[in-house]
Amino acid sequence: MTLRTPDGGSVELVRFGRRVEMHLRAPDGRTVATVDMTAEAAADLITELNS
């Protein structure tokens, strides 16, 4: 899943079994940060954003 940011960057979520990687990318495509989390933590993040 890839989400676009207002400045032209992106947040990409990639699932690997029970792990999720979140890649934060600048508008020019370079990776600014990578976050590795459990699938449960990713689900909690999405739930929190929806509340």
Secondary structure in CASP SS format (residue, H / E / C, confidence):
PFRMAT SS
TARGET T0000
AUTHOR 0000-0000-0000
METHOD secondary structure of the structure
MODEL  1
M C 1.00
T E 1.00
L E 1.00
R E 1.00
T C 1.00
P C 1.00
D C 1.00
G C 1.00
G C 1.00
S E 1.00
V E 1.00
E E 1.00
L E 1.00
V E 1.00
R E 1.00
F E 1.00
G C 1.00
R C 1.00
R E 1.00
V E 1.00
E E 1.00
M E 1.00
H E 1.00
L E 1.00
R E 1.00
A C 1.00
P C 1.00
D C 1.00
G C 1.00
R C 1.00
T E 1.00
V E 1.00
A E 1.00
T E 1.00
V E 1.00
D E 1.00
M E 1.00
T E 1.00
A H 1.00
E H 1.00
A H 1.00
A H 1.00
A H 1.00
D H 1.00
L H 1.00
I H 1.00
T H 1.00
E H 1.00
L H 1.00
N C 1.00
S C 1.00
END
